[in-house]
Amino acid sequence: MNEKKPIIDLSNLRGDFFGGLTAGVVALPLALAFGVQSGMGAIAGLYGAIAIGMIAAWFGGTDTQISGPTGPMTVVSAVVIATAIDTAGSLESAMGTIIAIFLLAGVFQILLGVFKIGQYIRYIPYPVVSGFMSGIGVIIIVLQIFPTLGHPSPKKIVDIFSGVGDILPLIDVEAVSLTLATIVTIYVFPRITKLIPSALVALIVLTTVSTLMGLNVTIIGDIPAGLPELKIDTLSSVDWGHLDVIFVPAMTLAALGTIDSLLTSIVADNMTKTQHNSNKELVGQGLGNMAAAVIGGIPGAGATMRTVVNINSGGKTKISGVIHSVALLLVLLGAGAYARLIPLPVLAGILITVGVGIIDYKGLKHIAKVPKTDAVIMFIVVTMAVFVDLLQAVAVGMVLASILFMKKMSDLTEEKFNVASVAHFSREEEWKDEINLPEDIYNKIFIKHFDGPIFFGFAARFQEMTRNLPEVTVVIMRMSLVPYIDQSGIYAIDDAVMELQKKGVLVLMTGLQDQPKAMLQNLGLIPQLIPDEYLFNNFEEAIKALENDSLKNLNPEKKMALWFS
């Protein structure tokens, strides 16, 4: 009989305290920077981090997740805020519309959770996710060009590129020096110690230096003291007659927050070997964003870096997320007078490192080695994310991935019926060699059949199968019916191999066809991760090797996972 989880789990209180406290320290400079970047001011970032962090942690479906303003959400929020200000004439006049959009985004997220839409996040192809994240990284970096040079930044990427030539003769050397010093500190300080987050060190040290030297750079300015006030009364000024002005950006934020949060949940699952509840997570995120909206905070999502910090520092339960928010609340109540002195070029330096960290270098590194269709999709998504719209970029990427995949499968099917030598018309016939396996072999193996392509629609189930593997010493994955593997599938195999290696499991794969084998070789999984000695032509050879114990002494110093083809 399963025991019901307690409402408050105090079994890991010490770890949760240090995990949450460390995550709060990491979150502080990011919250301030994202607030400034949004156009609503540093305090809006802090309000958002406190409200979302606490509510999403308590009501969400990922125990170790730390939530708050993130790069992707801030990029879209900045566009929403700038558009509303352009229409209304000032931030104060636009506040009602902004709050309505943020509030409605939270409502939409709750509805996505209630109607169980969260589970479908797993079907987003890797090239789309990669292009999406890299596009956001580029946007964040480009938006820091003007602040780094000592000038207010336009909100649109096109305006930044067209206007940067005009300000180059007007470079503020002090601003550039502070930004560069911030970047150097963030990357160099961890070599000295990792006990203190380098972004916080840069924030405190360079703010102190700037203040003591009297540098002539723009600072954050006044930050309201005390607890935030409710902004519900601003909704009375909203023109509900133009719902498209509110609904479309709210839906965009909800969709983006969903993708952002659930991708972080998957990261947390991989680190903690747990399984999050996607739909419950969306309800928690929606409630958090609604709470942030009513106190004038910017919306957010699950934050990957802060979640990783929390887990690595000992956080295991929802209490860690609550402690993270309490730590930020104490800063709000006691450090506002000092936070107002933070130079904007320092925040620009912090955000540049955030942008650099978001870019998917793994995907870019392999762009010439993955299927050309995946590379094209990634390039299109990056370009559209930077110059058009983040959500449109994901939509176009999904449509292209689906169409190109169907085209590839059509080509393979046509080829299969024209080349008799590669046809496999009966699955039962294909697997009949498993009958009457020797008992000593049968009791220690797990056989997984793959009946078609390993692509973006299957990758998540592949990883889930690996996590839920029974207690065995050998896994045999039969690949003879797999004609094609895309980039998502390759990375799923990569992750699974490394996970099984950690468990000391021998993995046997049989029947790799030409395209999957070429992909494994192009990306280096063969022979660096999967030695050639582990590749077998068929199931019988793999079983014979097990019977003869000929695998026992392969890589004795390392229990390598074996993937047989």
N, C-alpha and C positions, 0 to 999 in steps of 0.2 A: 504494500500500500504506500503510495507516494505521500510524503509529508508536505503539508502546505507551507509555502515560504512565508516567513514572518513579515509583517508590514514594515517594521524597522529591523534591519539586520545589523546587530552590533558585534558580530563575530570577528570583524576585521577593522574595528574602529581605529586602531593606530595606523594601519596602512591607508585607510580611507582619509584620515586626517592629513597625513603627509602627502598623499596623492592629490587631494583636493587643494591643499595649500600651495603646492608646487604648481599645479595647473593654474591657480589664481594668479600667481606671480608671473607666469608666462603670459596669461591672458591680459594683464593690465596694459602693457604698452601697445598690444595689438588692438585692444578695445578703443583706446584713445586715438590710435592712428586710423582705424576704420571709421570712427566717428567723424574725424576731420575730413577724411576722404569722401564721406557720404554727402557732405554739405550741410549737415545739421549740427556740426560741432562735436568736439571730443566728448562732451557729457552724454550725448545721444548714444555713442558707442558704449560708454560705461553702463548707462541704464539698460541697454539691450543685453549686455553680457550678464548683468545681475539677474534680470528677469527671466531671460531664456535659459540661462544656466541652471537656475533653481527649479523652475517649473518643468522644463523638459527632462531634467534629471529625475525628478520625483514621479512624473506621470508617463515617462517614455518607456521604450521597450528594450533599451540597451543599458545594462547596469553601469558600465564603466564610461559611458559617453559623456564628454564635456561639450556643452553647446554654448553658442554665442555668435556675435558677428563674425562672418568669414569673408574671405576674398571674393568668391563668386557672388554672394548675397549683397555685399557692399557695392560691387560694380553695378549691379542692376538697381539697387536702391538709389545710388547716386544719379542715375539716369532718370528714375521716377521723380526724385526730389527736384532735379534741375528742370524737368518738364513742367512740374507743378508750379515752380517759382516763376518760370517764364510766362505761364498763363495768368497767374494771380498777381505778379508784380513784386512780391516779397515773400520771404520765408514765413513771416507771421501770417500773412493773408492766405498762404498755401497750406498752412499747417492742418487745417481740417481735412483737405483732400488727401494729404500725405498720411495722416492717421487712419483715414477710412481705407486707403489702399493696403496699408500694413495690417490693419485689423482684419480685413476681408481675406488677405493672404493666409492668415492663421486659420480662419474659418474653412477655407478651401482645403488646407492641409488636414484638418480634422475630418472633413468629409472623405478625403482620399483614404484616410485610415479606416473610417467606419465602413466604407464600401470595399475595403481590402484590396486597394490598388497597389499598395506598397510592395507586394511580392513580385510585381512585374519589372522592378528595377533591374533584376538579374538578367533581363533579356536585352539590355543595351550593349551593343557590340563594343569591344575594346577600342577600335580605332575612333569611335565616336566619343567615348569617355576620355581617351588620350587627347584627341583634338580639342575637346571641351576644356579640359584642365590646362593644357598648354596655351589655349587662347586666353583664358582668364589670367594666367601668369603674365603673358605679354601685355594685356590691358593694364594690369596693375603697375608693371614696370614703366610703360609709356606714360601713364598718368602722373608719374613722379618726376618727369623731365623738367617741367616748369618749376615745381617747388625746389628741386635740387639746384636750379639756376637762380633761385631767389625771387620767383614771380608766381602770382596766382595762376592756377591751371585751368584751361578750358575743360569742359566736361566731355566733349566729344573727341574721339580719337582723331578724326579727320582734321578738326580744328587745331589739334596739337601739332600734327605733322605740317600743316600749312603755316602755322604761326611760329614754329620753333626758330626759323631763320631770322625772324624779326628781333628775337630777344638774345640771340647769341652775342651781339656786340655789347649787351647790357648785363653780362654775367656778374652775379654777386659772389665774389671769391669767398667770403665768409660762409655763405650758405653752402657752396660747393664743398668747402673744407669740412663743415659739420656733417654733411651727408656721407662723404667718403670716410670720415673718421668713424661714423656709425657703422657703416658696412664692414670696415676692417675690424672693429671691435667685436661685432657679432660673429664673424668667421674665425677670428684669432683667439678670443677669450676662452672658448671651450678647450683649447690646447693646454690652458693653465689649470682650469677646473671646470667641471660640469655641474657642480653643486648649486651654482647661481646661474639662472638663465642669462645668456649673453645679451639678449635684447634689453633686459631690465638694467643690466650694467651700463650698456650704451646710453640708455635713456637717462639714468641718474647722473652718471659721470659727465656726459657732454652737456646736459642741462646746467649742471653746476659750473662747468668751465665757461659756457656761454654767458651765464649770469655774472660770474665773477669778473670776466674780461670785458663785460659790457658790449658784446657783439651786437651789431645792428642787423638783427635778423627777425623775421616775423615769428611771434610766439602764439601759443594756443589762446591765451587771454583768459578772461574771467570764466570760472566754472562755478555754477550754482552750488551753494553749500546745503547740506541737509538732505532729507528724503525728497524724492521727486513728487511733483504734483500730478494729479490726474488730468488728462487732456480730453476727457469725454465731451466737455462743453464745446470744443472746437468743431465737433461733427455737425453742429447746428448751421454752420456756414457752408456745408457741402451742397453742391448743385447735383442732386440725385437724378436730374433729368437727363444727364449725359453719362449713363452707366458705363459706356465703353471706355470712358476716360479712367474709370476706377476699376472695372472688372478685368480688363485685359492685363494691365500691369500687375494686379493682384494675382491673377492666374499664373502669370510668368514667375512671380516671386514664389508662389506655392510650389510650382513644378520644380523650380531650381532648388528650393530648400529641401524638397523631397529627395532629389538626386544627390545633393550635397550630403544630407544627413545619412541616407541609407548606404552610401559608399563608405562613409566613416564607420557605420555600424559593422560593415563587412570586415573592415580593417580590425576593429575591436574583437570581432569573433575569431579572426585568425590568430590574434595575439593571446586571447584568453581561453581558446578552445571551447567557446560557448556558442549558443545560437540566439540571436536577437529576435524580437517580435517586431517585424516591420510595421504592421498596422498600428500596434500600440505606440511605436516610436513616432509615427506621424501624428497621432493624436497629441502626444506630449509636446512635439515640436510646434504644432498648431496652437496649443494653449500657451506655450511660451512666447510665441510671436504675438499673440493677442495681448498678453500681459505687457510685453515690451511696448507695443503700440500705444496702449492707454496711458503710459507714463512718458511718452515722447522718446522712446528708444528705437534704434534701427533694428530691423529683423535680422535673424541669423539662422544657424543650422548647426548640425554636429560638426565640431572642429577637429580635424584629423590630428594635427600636431599636439593640441592640448589633450586630446584623448590618449594619445600615445604616451605623453608625459605622465598623465594620471596613472596609467597602467604600470609603467616602468617605476613609478614612485610608490607603488603599493596599493593603489585604489582598486577595489573589487566590487563595491556595491554603490547604490544610488547616493549614499551619504557623501561620497567623495565629490559628486557634482554639486550638492548643496553647500558643502564646505567651501568649494571654489567660489560660489556666489557670495557667501558670507564674507570671505576674505576681501572680495572686491567692494562689498558694501561698507566694510570698515575703512577702506581706502577712501571711498566717496565721502564718508562722514568726517574723516580726519586729515586728508591730504590735498584738498582742493586748492588751498592757497599756494602749494608748491607745484601742483600739476599745471597751473596756469602759466608757469615760466618755461614750459617745454617748447623748444624751437620747432617750427614746422619742418625745417630741413632734416632734423633728427628723425622725425616721424617718417619723412620721405625715405630715409635710409633703411628704416625698419621695414617699410612696405616693399622696397626693392628686393630685400632678402626674402620676404614672403612670396613675391612674384616669382623669383628665381626658384624657390622651393616647390612651387605648384607645378611648374613645367614638367611634363612627363619625358624625362631624358631616356628612359628605357624604350619607349615607343619611337622616339626620334632616332635613337641609335640603330634601331633595327629597320628603319623605314625603307632601306634599299634591299632588305632581305626578306621582308614579308610579302605576301601576295600583292601584286600591283593594285588590285581593287581596294585593299585595306589601306595602302599608302595614299591613294587618291582620296579616299573618304576622309582620312585624317587631315590631309592638306586642306580639303574643302571646309571641314568643320572649323579648323583653326582660323582660316581666312574669314569665314562668315562670323565667327565668334568675335573677332577683333573689329571688323568693319561693318557688320550688319546688326546681328542680335544673337544673344546666347541661346535662347530657346529655339529660334528659327534654325540655328546651326545644328542643334541636336535633332530637330525634326527632319531636316534635309538629310542629315547623316543616317538616321534610322531608315528613311525611305530608300536612299541609295543602297545601303547595306542589304536591305531585304530584296530589292530588285536585282542587284548584282549577284546575290547568293542564289536566287531562283534561276538566273541565267546560267550560272556555273553548274548547278545541279542538272539543268536541262541538257547542257553540253555533255556532262559526265554520263547521264542516262543514255543519250544517243550513242555515245562512244561504247558504252557497255553492251548495247544490243548489236553493235556492229563488229565487236571484237570478241569472238567466242572464248578466247583464252582467258579473259579476265572476268567472265560472267559467273556469278554465284546466285543461282535461282532459288535455292532452298536453304533456309536457315537451319531447319532440322538436320538436313544432310550435312551442313557445315559443322554442326556441333556434335555429331554422333560419336566422334572420337573421344568424348568425355565419359562414355559409358564404360563401366567396369575398370575405373582407375584403381590402382593399388591402394589399399586402405591407409597405409602409412603416409602415402602422398596426399590422398583425398582429405585426411583429417587436418592437414596443416596448410591447405591452400584455399584461396578465395578466387573464383573465376568470374570475371566481368566481361559480358559480351557487348560489343559496340556494333550496332546494326546500321549505321549510316555516318554521315559527316559529323565531325566534332567542330562545331561552329559556335557563334555567339549565343545561340538559343539553348545550347546544351552545356556550355562551360560551367555555369553555376551548379548544375546538378552533378557534374563531374567532381567539383570541389566538395560538394556536400557528401557525396559517396565516400570520398577519401576521409573526411572527418568522422563519418559514422562506420568506418571499417571495423569488422569484428576482430577478435583476438586471433590473428593468424601470423604465420612466419613468412608466407609466400603469397603474392597476388599475381594472378595471370590475367592479363587484359588482352582479349582477342580482337585484333584490329583488321582482319582480312576483309571485312565489309565496310571499312572506312576509306572512301575514295579521296577525301579532301579534309584538310584541317586549315582553319583560318587563324588569324593572329590571336583572337580570343581563346581559341582551342589550344594553341601552342603555349600560351602563358598559363592556362589552366593545368596543362601537363607539367610545365615547369614547376609551378607551385606544389602540385601533388607529389612530384618526384622528391622535392626537397623535404616535404612534410613526412613522407614515408621513410626517407633516409634517417630522419631524426628518430623514428620509431624502430629502426633496424630491420625493416621489412624488406624482403626480396620481392621484387615485382617483375613478373615475366609478361612480356607483350608478344603476341604472335601475329604474323601476317601483315606487316606494314606494306602498303602499296607505295608507288614511286613518289607521288606528291607529298604525302605525310612524311616520308623518310627524308626527302629533300628539304622540307621545312625544318625538321629537327636538326639537320646538318647545317643549314644556312644560319640558324640562330645559335649554333654551338652546343645544343643539348647533346648532340652526338659529335665528337666523342668525349667532350669535357665532362658532362654530367652523366651521360649514358654511354659507357665504354662499348666499343665494338664487340667485345667478348660477350656482352649481354644481349646481343641481337641474334635471334633464331629465326629460321625460315618458316617453321610451322609448329603447331602444338605438340606433335609427337617428339620433335627434337628437344623442346623445353622439358617435357616430362622425362625423357631419357636422361637428360642432364641432371635432373633432380634425383632420379633413381640411382645414377652412378656416382652421386656426390661430387660431380666435377665442378660444381659452382662454389663448393665450400671454401676454397682457398683464394678466391678472387678478392683482391683488395682487402686482405685480412685486417689491416690497420683501420679500416673504415667500413662500417656495415652499409655499403652503397645500396640504394634501392635499384632493383634491376627491372628495366623495361625492355622486354623482348619483342623483336619485330620479325 
